[in-house]
Every structure is written in structure tokens, then in C-alpha cells.
Amino acid sequence: MQKSLSIHLQKGMVKVFVWSVVLYGSEMWTLQKEDIRQLEAFEMWIWKRMMKVSWIEHKTNEEYCKW
């Protein structure tokens, strides 16, 4: 039987492994509105994938950020 990781541990792993790599690469960028929008979209994609949310569930980003 395969156990899944707790949501708290998953959040920590995303912050440590994913964001450290993404933001390291973007340190030298001059962030423009489009870049910020794409980083925010990537962040929501990561959280939705972590929560195993189907793309057909029509929820707002604010609903996903409540966890």
C-alpha cells in the first residue's frame, strides 16, 4: 500500500525544491508584468497538481490558496 505525503510536507518540498530553482534562474531578470503573470500561473499550476485537482473543476485561484 502506498501512502501519500502530508499536505504540509508537500508544501515544504515545493518551496524548497521547486521555488529555489525557479527563483534562482529569475534573479537576474528584470521582471515585467508578463513575467510576473507567468510565474503566478506556474505557481497555481504547481499547487493544483500537488492537490490532484482536475482541470475541469472550475474553482478560483483564491479557493486553492486557502489550504
ABEGO torsion letter per residue (X at the ends): XBBBBBAAAAAAAAAAAAAAAAAAAAAABBBBAAAAAAAAAAAAAAAAAAAGBBAABBBBAAAAAAX
